[in-house]
Amino acid sequence: MQERSSVDELAERLRRELDRYSPGGKLPSSRVLVDRFRVSPVTVSRALAQLAAEGLVVTRPGAGAFRARARTAATATGDTSWQEVALSADGAADLVPRSVDASGVLVSLAAPPPGVIEFNGGYLHPSLQPERAMSAALARAGRRPGAWGRPPTEGLPDLREWFARIIGGAVTAAEVLITAGGQSALTTALRALAPPGAPVLVESPTYPGMLAIARSAGLRPVPVPVDADGVKPALLADAFRATGARVFVCQPLFQNPTGAVLAPERRGEVLRIAREAGAFVVEDDFVRRLVHEDAGPLPRPLAADDPDGVVVHVGSLTKATSPSFRVSALAARGPVLQRLRAIQIVDTFFVPRPLQEAALELVGSPAWPRHLRSISAELKARRDTMTTALRLELPELSLPHVPSGGYHLWLRLPDGTAETALTTAALRAGVAITPGRPYFSAEPPAGHLRLSFAAVAGPQEIQEGVRRLRRACEEVLRAPGTQPWTGSV
C-alpha cells in the first residue's frame, strides 16, 4: 500500500476511535500505534499531524497526543454590523478603499501544524539563527550605562554610522534613521512619499507585504514587469508617463520572489528614469546579508550611487538574525528625510534602546562575520539540495532562475494547474507552500509557487518536502477537469 494511502487510512481509523477518549484524554503512544496498526513511525506522525490540522487532537512534544477539547461557543457581545459602513466610508469618491488584506503576509508568518514541512517560511530556521551571539549581545547591551534610557529619536549615533558604512557611497550617519524592522520602514516610506489615492509603481511580481502596505494606505499599486535582469527600464518609463506616479518600489538585489538582481546596465537607467519623472525610488535591500557562497562580488545599493536624493533606502538585520530582532534603517537625502523622521516619531517614537544596543554589540562582535559566512555556505547547500530534488522529482515545474542569494525559489506551474488546489493538497501531504497569486498586483501571467529552503531543519527535510509535494501534484493531476501534466512547460 502506498504511504499516502496508509496515512489516510490510519487517520480515518484514529478519527473513528476518538470517542473512546474524553476531551483532554491521552491517545496511545506512537510506539503502541506502530505495533498495533503495523505501520511506520513516519506514517503515525503524519496521521496525527493530519488530525491536529483538523483540530481533533493536540500534540505536545515529549508528552504525546491528546483528544482536543470542544471549543466553547463565543458569547454574543452586541451588534457590530454598523462597522461595515464606517470602515467603507472613504470620505472622498476618488480615494482607493483602504481595506487591509494581510493574507499574503500571514502565509510566511503562520507556523504550520506539527509534522508539516515549512516551505512557506520567511525567516531562518532556529538552527541557522545566531541565538548564542544574540543572547550574548543582549546581555552585554543590558549592562551598558543608560541602556534602558530613552534613545535619540533618530537612533543611536553609532548604529546609524554602521548602517551608513554598510550602504556606502556618500551616505552619512546624519541621513540614516533607525526603524523597527523592514516592514515598518516600508510603511513609513510609502506614507511619506505618496498621498492616499496616488499610484505607486511596483515590480511584478513583488513582495505581498509591500502590496498590503500600499493598499492599507489607500495607494494604487501599478505593476511593472521584471525579468531575470530585474525591472524593465522601458516599461518603467512607460508606467511613469501613463500614471504620473511619484514612487517606484523595488528590490534590486535578489528580488522577492524571482531572485533576480538588477543588471549593471539597468541600474543607472532606473535612477535616470525616476529622476526625470520627479519620482522617488524606494530600495528594499532586504537580503543583502543572505548572499550565497558562490555569488561573487555584490553590486552596491542604489543609494550608494545616488547623489540627488532619488533613492530612499531600506536595510534590515532581521532576515539574517531572527524574526524578533527587528532592527532596520531608512536612509534618505534632502527634505524628504525630515518627513520620514516626523512620521517615524508619530508612529513609534523610537526603537527600544536595549534592542539598538544589542544590535551594536552583535554586529561589532567576532561572532557576526562568522555567522554570515556560516549561513552563506548553508544557504547555498540548501538551495542546491532543493533544486536537485525538484529536477528529479518534479521536472514539470519550471525553474527559470536559480538565485545566488536569498532563501527561496520561484517556480512556474504547468498551464492549467490550480494554485489553490495544489496548496491545499500539499498541506494534506504534509508540506506548506506559498502560492504565487499574492505576489501580483494584477492578473498573473501564469500559476507560480514560492518554496523556501531556509525555514526547514536541513537537507533531509528539503528532500522529504519535495517528495510530499510530488504526491500533492499527483493528487491534483488526478482531479477531474484538470489539465494533464506533460513533463515540461
Helices and strands as residue ranges (DSSP letters): H 3-17, G 18-20, H 30-37, H 41-53, E 57-60, E 64-67, H 82-88, H 103-109, E 117-118, H 131-142, H 157-167, G 173-175, E 176-179, H 182-193, E 199-204, H 208-216, E 220-227, E 230-231, H 233-243, E 247-250, H 264-276, E 280-285, G 302-305, E 311-316, E 328-331, H 336-348, H 353-363, H 367-393, E 408-412, H 419-429, E 431-432, E 434-435, G 437-439, E 448-452, H 459-478
